[in-house]
Amino acid sequence: MTAREPAPPSPPQPSVDSMKTIAPSLRRNLFLQALILVMMTPGLILYPVPVAANPVGPDVVAGNVNFQGLGTPQLDINNLTNGGNGR
């Protein structure tokens, strides 16, 4: 019967404690804050993310609901019945 060889050691996992020790120093160090800002600014300028808060199309489950101004900055939703449920 042959002896089993020990399993190879697993690669080291990043610990949560190391992040906890880095975060306060990043918050206090103005140079690192400026460096992170300088590194992130070109990406934020070159890849702007559009912001859209209004729904794209009306979806009425029950009742009679009137939508005016779809696709514009101002959306008016009028519930024409007591049982209207606009989503």
Buried (B, 14 or more C-beta within 10 A) or exposed (E): EEEEEEEEEEEEEEEEEEEEEEEEEEEEEEEEEEEEEEEEEEEEEEEEEEEEEEBEEEEBEEEEBEBEEEEEEEBEBEBEEEEBEBE
